[in-house]
Amino acid sequence: MTLQLPSLDVVDGTRLHREERAPTGPARGAVLFCHGFAEHCGRYLPLAEHLAAQGFHCFLFDFRGHGRSEGRRGHVFSFEEYLHDFTAARRWATTKSGGLPLFIAAHSYGGLVSLHGVARDASGLAGLALSSPFFGYALQVPKLKVLAARQLSRLLPAFALPTGLDARMVSHDPAVVQHYATDPLITQVATGRWFTETEGAQARLPDAARQVRVPVLLQMAGDDRIASASTARQIFDELAAPDRTFQEYPGFFHEIWFELERQRPIDALTTWLQAHLPTEKAQ
């Protein structure tokens, strides 16, 4: 895929699609969005516009193999590739925001990448907000499927198979489900190497969490059929951050920022961001 739109250059030469939404008035802070697996940053533009109206300069990008970015769909040879993407996007947001307090807002798989990225380097970050982070699977993956993925990872690492994800598990909102099922920018496949690299990244989460000391907000769907709520709670409890908040939304499906009652978690996110602006905390 050759990008004709504004893009980010990653250390390995991959080019990533990017977007931004700036406030019309003075900016109070900045937010870097990290989307989940299979989706793309365009889905978060309405939320970015909402936060921009509250004074936050918002930055969005597509991970490699997603949306309008370069890369094989649903595939990485190493989880480190996603961390390269995260680092490039964070550098862009930091430079473009001109020293504003920078927050990470990450959903699902973006939360998995972000937690590892923040554990590695939290310099200059004001906080990390997570939506239904993909720290573990909600349902046990069939053993046969796991064995097949591990074999493919070793023998045919870039061979892709359908994910089989039911769009009805993402939200109770019929419009969201319909759009998710028909959006041509949403990836429908994953490779064996992606699966094993994800397994490894999830297994390393406790150690990563113990390195995270910036303020953390974790918003979890109470009826998540994709990401494990109990695993998210376990990792939350491992965080070294003294300032951490866990919010659970009973009955919500995986994409809480796209649910029928989405305004509740969105308002809570907005309030948390505002409360963690350094100038406002000092007042």
Backbone bond lengths (Angstrom), bond angles and torsions (degrees), N, CA, C in turn:
res aa  C-N    CA-C-N  psi(-1)  N-CA   C-N-CA  omega(-1)  CA-C   N-CA-C  phi
1 M - - - 1.464 - - 1.518 109.43 -
2 T 1.329 117.72 123.80 1.455 122.87 178.31 1.522 108.85 -98.75
3 L 1.337 115.92 119.91 1.451 119.91 -176.19 1.523 111.64 -81.16
4 Q 1.338 116.48 129.47 1.452 122.36 174.46 1.529 110.47 -106.92
5 L 1.335 116.08 -8.14 1.452 121.67 -179.04 1.526 109.34 -97.42
6 P 1.356 118.58 168.69 1.463 120.36 177.40 1.521 111.13 -52.43
7 S 1.318 116.05 135.76 1.466 118.80 -175.39 1.513 111.67 -140.94
8 L 1.319 114.66 164.32 1.461 124.04 174.33 1.515 108.57 -105.99
9 D 1.306 117.46 143.79 1.456 121.83 174.72 1.519 108.81 -102.90
10 V 1.339 116.39 124.11 1.455 122.28 179.53 1.525 108.63 -92.46
11 V 1.321 116.58 161.50 1.457 122.13 -174.76 1.523 112.95 -56.27
12 D 1.336 118.66 -30.41 1.460 121.09 -179.02 1.531 112.58 -91.45
13 G 1.338 117.04 7.31 1.457 121.05 177.20 1.513 115.46 95.94
14 T 1.331 118.03 -9.30 1.468 120.92 177.99 1.529 109.96 -66.57
15 R 1.311 115.68 138.80 1.458 120.78 178.64 1.534 109.64 -106.23
16 L 1.324 115.33 130.78 1.459 122.06 -176.39 1.518 111.04 -113.41
17 H 1.319 115.12 136.57 1.465 120.64 175.13 1.524 109.19 -68.20
18 R 1.331 116.08 143.20 1.465 120.62 179.45 1.527 111.02 -138.79
19 E 1.319 114.95 156.92 1.464 123.45 177.31 1.527 107.82 -141.45
20 E 1.307 117.48 160.23 1.462 120.16 171.15 1.516 109.90 -150.93
21 R 1.320 115.27 153.43 1.454 123.03 176.24 1.526 107.24 -133.01
22 A 1.331 116.20 118.39 1.458 121.49 -177.25 1.522 110.74 -103.28
23 P 1.332 117.88 149.53 1.470 120.71 176.22 1.523 110.43 -66.20
24 T 1.316 116.48 153.47 1.464 119.82 176.18 1.526 110.40 -77.47
25 G 1.339 116.42 -26.33 1.464 121.51 177.94 1.517 110.56 -107.35
26 P 1.317 117.06 -161.98 1.474 121.33 179.00 1.529 111.36 -60.92
27 A 1.328 115.97 136.42 1.469 120.82 178.44 1.519 110.26 -83.55
28 R 1.341 115.66 138.56 1.463 121.38 -179.97 1.520 112.04 -104.20
29 G 1.324 115.89 -24.47 1.451 121.35 -178.29 1.512 109.68 -164.08
30 A 1.327 116.44 178.20 1.468 121.51 179.71 1.519 109.26 -133.56
31 V 1.336 115.82 148.78 1.465 121.86 179.91 1.522 108.74 -132.05
32 L 1.330 116.36 129.01 1.468 122.50 173.61 1.521 108.03 -105.15
33 F 1.331 117.14 119.42 1.463 122.42 179.85 1.525 110.69 -89.67
34 C 1.330 115.60 138.60 1.464 122.47 175.24 1.530 107.60 -126.16
35 H 1.315 116.92 109.87 1.462 121.86 -175.59 1.530 111.87 -75.49
36 G 1.327 115.81 173.98 1.456 121.33 -179.18 1.522 112.94 -90.00
37 F 1.332 115.47 177.49 1.461 120.38 179.63 1.528 109.85 -65.24
38 A 1.325 115.48 142.59 1.464 125.37 175.68 1.523 113.57 81.04
39 E 1.331 118.70 -23.22 1.468 119.75 -176.24 1.531 111.33 -96.62
40 H 1.346 116.48 -156.24 1.460 120.41 -176.24 1.520 109.72 -157.25
41 C 1.328 115.71 164.61 1.460 120.31 -172.53 1.519 113.79 -69.00
42 G 1.331 117.90 -22.01 1.455 120.11 -179.07 1.519 113.39 -58.89
43 R 1.317 116.53 -26.93 1.458 119.97 -179.80 1.528 111.53 -67.32
44 Y 1.338 117.16 -19.75 1.461 121.72 -175.10 1.530 113.05 -99.02
45 L 1.329 116.60 3.96 1.458 118.96 -179.34 1.534 113.26 -62.09
46 P 1.358 119.86 -40.54 1.469 118.42 176.65 1.532 112.53 -60.53
47 L 1.338 117.40 -39.76 1.463 120.38 177.96 1.528 110.07 -67.55
48 A 1.326 116.64 -39.90 1.464 120.35 177.78 1.526 110.51 -62.36
49 E 1.328 117.18 -39.51 1.464 120.41 179.07 1.525 110.94 -67.36
50 H 1.328 116.35 -36.01 1.465 120.29 175.89 1.530 110.28 -62.39
51 L 1.323 116.58 -45.86 1.463 120.09 -179.18 1.533 111.52 -70.72
52 A 1.317 116.79 -33.35 1.464 119.66 176.22 1.530 110.20 -61.67
53 A 1.323 116.35 -36.69 1.462 120.62 178.27 1.528 111.52 -66.80
54 Q 1.337 115.99 -19.85 1.465 121.45 177.51 1.530 111.71 -94.13
55 G 1.334 116.68 4.58 1.462 120.09 176.13 1.511 115.63 99.52
56 F 1.346 117.74 13.67 1.461 120.62 -179.78 1.532 110.56 -104.33
57 H 1.313 115.76 127.90 1.469 121.00 174.00 1.524 106.84 -80.29
58 C 1.328 117.21 117.61 1.464 121.76 -172.16 1.524 112.22 -105.92
59 F 1.310 115.24 136.38 1.461 123.22 -179.45 1.523 108.59 -122.64
60 L 1.337 117.06 135.04 1.454 122.22 -177.91 1.519 109.09 -136.26
61 F 1.323 116.57 151.94 1.462 121.02 178.47 1.520 109.31 -154.55
62 D 1.331 115.50 161.33 1.468 121.42 173.89 1.519 109.01 -101.48
63 F 1.327 116.34 127.86 1.466 119.84 172.28 1.524 109.73 -60.74
64 R 1.305 117.07 157.43 1.467 121.21 176.60 1.529 110.34 -54.68
65 G 1.329 115.22 143.98 1.453 119.80 -179.39 1.513 114.15 73.79
66 H 1.325 116.52 11.94 1.463 121.75 -178.62 1.528 109.91 -131.80
67 G 1.336 115.64 150.30 1.450 121.30 172.58 1.512 113.17 52.08
68 R 1.332 115.41 -123.93 1.463 121.71 -177.58 1.528 113.03 -99.87
69 S 1.320 117.23 8.23 1.467 120.10 179.10 1.518 111.62 -82.06
70 E 1.316 115.55 161.55 1.453 121.01 174.72 1.526 110.15 -72.80
71 G 1.319 116.09 164.96 1.461 120.88 176.04 1.512 113.06 116.13
72 R 1.330 115.58 150.91 1.462 121.22 177.86 1.514 110.35 -64.63
73 R 1.320 116.37 134.11 1.463 121.90 -176.06 1.530 111.10 -61.88
74 G 1.351 115.14 130.05 1.461 120.95 174.22 1.512 115.17 64.15
75 H 1.338 116.41 29.71 1.470 118.26 -174.68 1.522 112.36 -143.47
76 V 1.338 115.19 141.09 1.457 123.54 162.72 1.525 106.94 -141.95
77 F 1.316 116.84 148.58 1.460 120.01 172.16 1.520 110.49 -79.57
78 S 1.345 115.57 -25.89 1.466 121.05 -179.63 1.522 109.34 -147.05
79 F 1.330 116.77 142.03 1.464 121.69 175.81 1.523 110.34 -58.42
80 E 1.313 116.27 -26.83 1.462 121.71 179.62 1.537 111.47 -56.99
81 E 1.325 117.24 -28.26 1.462 120.53 179.41 1.529 110.92 -62.12
82 Y 1.330 117.26 -40.26 1.457 120.33 176.92 1.531 110.65 -65.78
83 L 1.319 116.70 -35.03 1.460 120.08 178.01 1.522 110.85 -68.36
84 H 1.333 117.80 -32.59 1.465 120.73 173.51 1.535 109.71 -62.73
85 D 1.335 116.24 -42.75 1.462 120.73 178.24 1.529 110.62 -60.86
86 F 1.320 115.95 -47.19 1.467 122.03 -179.59 1.530 110.56 -59.10
87 T 1.316 116.61 -44.06 1.463 121.01 -179.41 1.522 111.30 -63.79
88 A 1.333 117.20 -42.75 1.461 120.95 179.63 1.535 110.77 -64.10
89 A 1.335 116.52 -43.24 1.465 120.42 179.89 1.521 110.82 -66.45
90 R 1.301 116.45 -40.97 1.463 120.18 179.55 1.530 111.20 -64.97
91 R 1.321 116.35 -40.07 1.467 120.17 178.30 1.533 109.90 -62.77
92 W 1.328 116.24 -42.84 1.466 121.45 177.84 1.525 110.86 -60.40
93 A 1.328 117.34 -49.24 1.458 121.59 -178.27 1.526 111.08 -63.32
94 T 1.319 116.45 -40.70 1.465 120.70 -179.78 1.525 110.89 -63.70
95 T 1.329 115.62 -46.16 1.459 120.18 -179.11 1.523 112.07 -66.46
96 K 1.330 116.02 -45.69 1.468 120.71 -175.41 1.529 112.13 -71.51
97 S 1.320 118.07 -29.83 1.465 120.53 -176.95 1.523 112.10 -81.01
98 G 1.321 117.37 -10.62 1.457 120.41 173.11 1.512 115.69 63.59
99 G 1.325 117.16 41.28 1.460 120.62 175.05 1.514 115.42 89.17
100 L 1.330 118.29 6.29 1.464 120.28 175.41 1.527 110.46 -66.44
101 P 1.332 118.00 151.44 1.473 119.51 173.82 1.531 109.26 -56.98
102 L 1.330 116.82 125.60 1.465 121.16 -175.09 1.520 111.28 -108.20
103 F 1.332 115.27 125.88 1.463 122.80 175.97 1.526 109.21 -110.18
104 I 1.329 116.08 151.74 1.461 122.61 170.72 1.524 107.36 -104.52
105 A 1.332 117.16 129.90 1.465 122.18 173.88 1.523 106.99 -119.45
106 A 1.316 116.87 111.32 1.465 120.51 -169.76 1.518 111.47 -128.61
107 H 1.333 115.34 136.39 1.461 120.98 178.16 1.528 111.09 -110.25
108 S 1.328 116.43 137.23 1.460 123.96 169.46 1.529 112.69 52.51
109 Y 1.349 117.37 -115.30 1.470 120.23 -178.58 1.523 110.94 -63.68
110 G 1.334 116.49 -31.22 1.460 119.26 175.05 1.514 111.38 -60.41
111 G 1.336 116.66 -30.58 1.459 120.83 176.36 1.514 112.11 -69.17
112 L 1.335 116.23 -37.75 1.465 120.59 177.30 1.527 109.83 -62.31
113 V 1.328 116.54 -46.71 1.464 120.77 179.17 1.529 110.41 -65.06
114 S 1.319 116.30 -45.86 1.458 120.96 -175.26 1.525 112.44 -63.52
115 L 1.327 117.06 -41.86 1.463 118.71 -179.53 1.520 110.40 -61.16
116 H 1.332 116.72 -43.24 1.462 119.40 177.32 1.528 110.90 -64.90
117 G 1.336 116.50 -40.00 1.457 119.42 -179.88 1.511 112.86 -65.43
118 V 1.326 116.99 -41.66 1.465 121.55 179.48 1.521 110.54 -69.94
119 A 1.333 117.07 -37.18 1.464 120.21 177.24 1.525 110.91 -60.67
120 R 1.298 115.62 -35.54 1.469 120.97 -179.02 1.528 111.58 -74.64
121 D 1.336 116.16 -39.18 1.465 120.08 -177.75 1.520 109.04 -157.02
122 A 1.332 116.41 109.34 1.457 121.62 -179.22 1.525 111.43 -105.26
123 S 1.304 117.90 7.87 1.465 120.99 -175.39 1.524 111.18 -60.04
124 G 1.322 115.14 132.10 1.460 120.90 176.12 1.507 115.39 79.72
125 L 1.328 118.86 1.73 1.461 121.08 -178.55 1.524 111.16 -94.14
126 A 1.335 115.32 139.50 1.461 120.78 178.90 1.520 112.21 -93.21
127 G 1.348 117.43 -18.40 1.453 119.54 179.93 1.514 112.34 169.46
128 L 1.334 114.66 167.19 1.465 123.15 -178.47 1.519 108.82 -129.32
129 A 1.332 116.88 120.37 1.466 122.37 178.12 1.518 108.57 -111.58
130 L 1.333 116.28 125.81 1.460 122.09 -175.37 1.523 110.55 -118.14
131 S 1.335 115.36 134.92 1.454 122.13 175.48 1.528 108.84 -113.49
132 S 1.331 116.93 116.58 1.468 122.51 178.52 1.536 112.12 39.79
133 P 1.334 117.37 59.37 1.469 119.79 -175.42 1.525 112.03 -62.54
134 F 1.325 115.05 142.21 1.465 121.49 -177.62 1.529 109.68 -86.38
135 F 1.337 114.41 70.98 1.458 120.76 -179.35 1.527 111.29 -89.91
136 G 1.314 116.71 -12.43 1.457 122.54 177.96 1.517 108.49 -170.50
137 Y 1.347 116.14 164.60 1.460 120.56 179.91 1.528 110.43 -82.87
138 A 1.328 115.84 138.97 1.462 120.13 178.78 1.523 111.05 -67.20
139 L 1.336 116.49 -38.40 1.453 121.67 178.32 1.531 108.85 -117.01
140 Q 1.291 116.54 148.35 1.452 120.37 179.88 1.530 110.12 -67.27
141 V 1.313 115.26 128.18 1.465 120.18 177.88 1.530 108.21 -72.12
142 P 1.344 118.78 131.68 1.468 120.94 -179.66 1.531 111.69 -51.98
143 K 1.337 116.20 138.07 1.462 120.45 -176.09 1.517 112.33 -58.86
144 L 1.336 116.46 -37.66 1.456 119.80 179.86 1.528 110.70 -62.79
145 K 1.322 116.07 -39.78 1.464 120.55 179.61 1.527 110.44 -67.67
146 V 1.326 116.79 -39.05 1.465 121.04 177.93 1.519 110.42 -63.60
147 L 1.324 116.64 -45.99 1.469 120.74 179.92 1.525 110.73 -62.07
148 A 1.334 116.34 -41.50 1.462 120.13 179.90 1.524 110.73 -64.40
149 A 1.337 116.78 -42.61 1.466 120.65 179.90 1.521 111.11 -63.52
150 R 1.337 116.42 -39.45 1.471 119.63 -179.84 1.519 111.58 -68.32
151 Q 1.320 116.01 -37.32 1.460 119.22 176.52 1.525 111.21 -67.25
152 L 1.326 116.35 -42.91 1.460 120.12 178.01 1.526 110.76 -63.97
153 S 1.326 116.86 -38.24 1.461 120.46 178.87 1.515 111.46 -58.56
154 R 1.330 115.26 -36.00 1.468 119.99 -177.97 1.524 112.43 -82.78
155 L 1.340 116.54 -39.51 1.463 120.34 -172.38 1.534 113.68 -97.84
156 L 1.346 116.06 -41.75 1.469 121.74 -179.01 1.525 108.37 -134.69
157 P 1.322 117.39 70.89 1.465 120.99 -170.14 1.523 115.29 -59.37
158 A 1.326 118.26 -28.44 1.467 120.64 -177.02 1.523 112.90 -98.91
159 F 1.330 117.33 7.82 1.464 120.75 178.97 1.524 108.92 -75.26
160 A 1.344 116.45 124.41 1.456 121.11 -173.90 1.523 112.31 -101.35
161 L 1.323 114.58 143.24 1.456 122.25 175.84 1.528 109.34 -126.55
162 P 1.326 118.05 154.00 1.474 120.01 177.81 1.521 111.29 -60.47
163 T 1.324 116.56 139.96 1.466 119.93 178.63 1.525 111.76 -73.04
164 G 1.329 116.68 -29.92 1.455 119.96 -178.84 1.519 113.86 72.26
165 L 1.332 117.14 14.99 1.460 120.11 -178.71 1.529 110.54 -69.33
166 D 1.315 116.22 127.40 1.462 122.65 177.45 1.523 108.22 -83.59
167 A 1.324 116.86 116.95 1.465 121.06 -177.78 1.524 112.33 -58.68
168 R 1.317 117.86 -22.78 1.462 120.49 -179.21 1.523 112.28 -69.42
169 M 1.330 117.92 -10.89 1.463 120.93 179.46 1.527 112.73 -85.94
170 V 1.334 118.06 -8.21 1.465 118.49 -175.04 1.525 112.78 -85.68
171 S 1.336 117.92 -30.73 1.469 120.44 -175.11 1.527 109.93 -162.07
172 H 1.346 114.77 158.40 1.467 120.45 172.56 1.522 111.66 -85.45
173 D 1.323 117.38 -8.51 1.459 121.73 -177.80 1.531 109.15 -80.46
174 P 1.351 117.94 114.37 1.476 120.30 -177.86 1.527 112.90 -58.34
175 A 1.322 117.77 -34.07 1.468 120.68 -179.61 1.524 110.46 -67.29
176 V 1.324 116.73 -39.84 1.466 121.03 177.92 1.523 110.15 -65.31
177 V 1.328 116.89 -44.32 1.466 121.66 179.85 1.526 110.51 -61.09
178 Q 1.319 116.64 -45.63 1.457 120.92 -179.65 1.523 111.16 -62.39
179 H 1.309 116.63 -44.79 1.459 120.20 -179.23 1.522 110.75 -66.38
180 Y 1.329 116.75 -40.13 1.465 120.60 179.35 1.533 110.49 -62.16
181 A 1.315 116.21 -40.51 1.468 121.05 -176.68 1.522 112.81 -71.79
182 T 1.325 117.39 -23.40 1.462 120.16 -174.02 1.535 113.66 -114.77
183 D 1.301 118.21 -5.97 1.467 122.04 -178.55 1.531 109.89 -65.16
184 P 1.337 119.11 116.66 1.466 120.84 -178.16 1.527 113.49 -67.46
185 L 1.328 117.40 -15.64 1.466 120.48 179.69 1.522 113.01 -88.59
186 I 1.330 116.53 -3.68 1.467 119.62 177.38 1.521 109.17 -90.15
187 T 1.318 115.33 128.27 1.460 122.82 -175.92 1.529 110.45 -78.12
188 Q 1.305 116.61 138.56 1.467 121.50 -178.11 1.527 112.98 -111.69
189 V 1.337 117.33 6.91 1.461 120.38 -175.89 1.525 111.18 -131.92
190 A 1.322 115.08 162.22 1.467 122.90 173.62 1.526 107.61 -148.62
191 T 1.319 116.07 152.98 1.463 120.63 -178.85 1.523 111.43 -102.88
192 G 1.316 115.13 164.06 1.455 120.15 178.09 1.520 112.27 -61.56
193 R 1.332 117.07 -39.95 1.461 119.04 179.03 1.523 111.55 -66.31
194 W 1.348 116.50 -37.40 1.470 118.43 175.15 1.528 109.75 -57.66
195 F 1.332 116.51 -42.91 1.467 120.55 -177.72 1.526 111.37 -62.84
196 T 1.313 117.51 -47.87 1.469 119.41 -177.05 1.527 111.45 -70.66
197 E 1.325 117.55 -34.01 1.463 119.51 176.76 1.532 110.75 -68.15
198 T 1.327 116.40 -34.38 1.462 120.62 176.32 1.528 110.24 -67.54
199 E 1.328 116.78 -43.54 1.468 120.50 175.82 1.521 111.26 -54.16
200 G 1.323 115.71 -46.92 1.458 120.25 -179.05 1.515 112.35 -63.49
201 A 1.330 116.53 -42.50 1.461 120.31 179.60 1.526 111.36 -64.31
202 Q 1.325 116.94 -38.38 1.464 120.18 177.51 1.527 111.50 -67.32
203 A 1.321 116.68 -37.44 1.468 120.19 179.72 1.523 111.81 -66.24
204 R 1.329 117.56 -27.40 1.467 121.64 -178.52 1.530 112.77 -88.49
205 L 1.315 117.17 -0.22 1.460 120.69 -175.38 1.530 114.89 -59.54
206 P 1.340 120.46 -43.73 1.474 118.20 -179.16 1.524 112.82 -56.56
207 D 1.324 116.82 -43.62 1.467 119.51 178.73 1.522 111.05 -64.64
208 A 1.341 117.03 -40.21 1.461 120.28 178.90 1.524 110.80 -63.98
209 A 1.341 116.79 -43.72 1.466 120.54 -178.04 1.522 111.94 -59.52
210 R 1.319 116.52 -34.18 1.469 120.19 -179.59 1.525 112.76 -70.59
211 Q 1.326 116.45 -8.25 1.464 120.82 177.78 1.531 112.26 -100.55
212 V 1.335 117.24 -5.36 1.464 121.02 -175.67 1.522 109.92 -92.62
213 R 1.340 115.20 117.16 1.459 120.66 -177.25 1.521 113.53 -119.66
214 V 1.334 117.54 -4.90 1.472 119.68 177.29 1.521 109.08 -75.92
215 P 1.331 119.25 158.99 1.472 121.32 177.19 1.525 111.18 -56.85
216 V 1.345 115.25 139.48 1.464 120.81 -177.73 1.531 109.95 -130.14
217 L 1.330 115.08 133.55 1.462 122.42 168.77 1.519 107.19 -114.19
218 L 1.336 117.86 123.49 1.459 121.10 176.68 1.519 108.23 -118.21
219 Q 1.319 116.36 113.88 1.464 122.97 178.36 1.524 107.91 -105.07
220 M 1.329 116.99 121.00 1.463 121.18 -172.89 1.523 111.62 -120.31
221 A 1.322 115.21 137.07 1.459 120.54 174.21 1.522 109.22 -71.20
222 G 1.329 116.48 133.22 1.452 120.23 -177.68 1.515 114.07 -76.58
223 D 1.339 117.09 -22.18 1.464 121.36 179.33 1.529 108.69 -124.60
224 D 1.315 115.25 52.25 1.468 121.03 -176.65 1.519 109.58 -77.57
225 R 1.326 116.66 123.66 1.460 121.86 179.32 1.530 111.31 -98.47
226 I 1.336 117.40 0.82 1.460 121.94 -175.70 1.527 111.51 -115.79
227 A 1.325 116.64 -54.66 1.474 121.39 -179.68 1.520 109.86 -104.33
228 S 1.311 116.04 142.12 1.458 121.98 -176.65 1.526 111.63 -76.54
229 A 1.340 116.32 117.68 1.461 121.22 177.51 1.525 111.09 -67.72
230 S 1.339 117.25 -37.46 1.463 119.90 -178.77 1.528 111.21 -67.96
231 T 1.329 116.92 -38.56 1.460 119.40 177.40 1.521 110.74 -67.05
232 A 1.327 116.66 -39.17 1.463 120.17 177.34 1.523 110.42 -59.38
233 R 1.320 116.56 -41.08 1.463 120.44 179.22 1.527 110.57 -66.05
234 Q 1.324 117.10 -39.94 1.466 120.63 179.16 1.522 111.22 -62.32
235 I 1.323 116.51 -44.75 1.461 119.95 179.35 1.523 110.51 -68.33
236 F 1.316 117.32 -38.64 1.464 121.40 176.06 1.526 110.31 -55.79
237 D 1.329 116.83 -42.99 1.457 121.25 -178.95 1.529 112.44 -67.96
238 E 1.327 117.64 -19.38 1.468 121.61 178.42 1.529 112.57 -85.16
239 L 1.328 117.40 -13.20 1.461 120.24 -176.73 1.524 111.63 -59.05
240 A 1.325 115.46 139.37 1.460 120.11 176.74 1.522 111.57 -81.88
241 A 1.324 117.51 -11.60 1.466 122.01 -177.40 1.528 110.90 -64.52
242 P 1.331 118.33 121.45 1.467 119.79 175.53 1.521 112.07 -70.14
243 D 1.330 116.72 -26.62 1.459 122.58 178.71 1.524 107.96 -99.74
244 R 1.322 116.59 95.22 1.461 119.91 -179.50 1.534 109.40 -143.52
245 T 1.315 114.73 142.86 1.466 121.47 -175.41 1.520 109.39 -132.40
246 F 1.330 116.54 129.34 1.468 122.57 177.36 1.516 108.39 -113.09
247 Q 1.319 116.54 123.78 1.465 122.12 177.84 1.523 108.88 -123.04
248 E 1.325 116.79 126.85 1.463 120.50 176.76 1.526 108.81 -113.50
249 Y 1.333 115.52 139.30 1.456 121.99 -178.45 1.523 109.11 -113.83
250 P 1.350 116.78 94.77 1.461 121.24 -176.57 1.531 112.04 -56.37
251 G 1.344 114.81 135.14 1.456 120.62 177.04 1.515 114.87 83.87
252 F 1.324 118.02 -12.17 1.462 120.74 -179.78 1.525 110.24 -75.03
253 F 1.335 115.54 143.15 1.465 121.03 170.07 1.531 109.22 -83.81
254 H 1.309 116.04 -178.12 1.467 124.42 -167.80 1.533 114.84 -50.93
255 E 1.308 118.09 -46.99 1.469 121.15 -173.61 1.521 110.27 -91.80
256 I 1.319 116.07 82.17 1.468 120.04 -173.63 1.522 112.66 -65.35
257 W 1.338 117.95 -27.87 1.469 120.71 178.60 1.528 111.95 -79.93
258 F 1.340 116.29 0.09 1.473 121.76 177.82 1.524 111.27 -125.37
259 E 1.330 116.98 13.86 1.450 120.87 -178.52 1.538 111.39 -80.14
260 L 1.341 115.93 169.76 1.458 120.55 177.87 1.530 110.84 -58.95
261 E 1.322 116.43 -38.95 1.466 121.61 178.61 1.526 111.00 -100.65
262 R 1.330 116.81 38.39 1.474 121.51 -174.20 1.516 113.76 -59.75
263 Q 1.336 117.39 -24.94 1.460 118.65 -175.20 1.521 111.85 -63.50
264 R 1.329 117.48 -29.57 1.470 119.90 179.95 1.529 111.41 -62.34
265 P 1.340 119.47 -56.37 1.466 118.15 178.45 1.524 113.08 -67.52
266 I 1.332 118.16 -30.46 1.466 120.10 178.19 1.527 110.20 -67.29
267 D 1.327 117.03 -42.35 1.470 120.29 176.89 1.526 110.46 -63.49
268 A 1.339 116.60 -40.24 1.464 120.12 179.50 1.528 110.80 -65.25
269 L 1.323 116.42 -40.19 1.469 120.71 176.48 1.523 110.40 -61.95
270 T 1.332 116.48 -46.65 1.461 120.98 -179.18 1.522 111.07 -60.55
271 T 1.323 116.59 -44.59 1.469 121.40 179.40 1.519 110.91 -62.14
272 W 1.344 116.32 -42.05 1.468 120.62 -179.71 1.529 110.49 -64.57
273 L 1.312 117.31 -43.70 1.470 120.53 178.86 1.524 110.41 -61.36
274 Q 1.314 116.36 -46.12 1.459 119.99 -179.35 1.525 111.43 -62.29
275 A 1.323 116.09 -39.95 1.463 120.24 -179.09 1.507 113.33 -68.44
276 H 1.348 116.78 -20.41 1.458 120.11 -177.68 1.520 113.26 -104.57
277 L 1.331 116.38 11.98 1.455 119.43 169.21 1.522 108.12 -71.66
278 P 1.307 119.41 125.38 1.471 121.92 -175.33 1.524 114.30 -51.94
279 T 1.317 117.97 -41.44 1.469 119.87 -178.04 1.516 111.30 -67.42
280 E 1.343 116.49 -35.42 1.456 119.20 -179.09 1.522 111.40 -77.25
281 K 1.327 117.09 -32.83 1.469 119.31 177.38 1.516 110.94 -65.81
282 A 1.339 115.66 -29.76 1.464 119.46 -176.47 1.523 112.01 -78.57
283 Q 1.330 117.31 -16.27 1.458 120.32 -177.72 1.528 112.39 -74.56
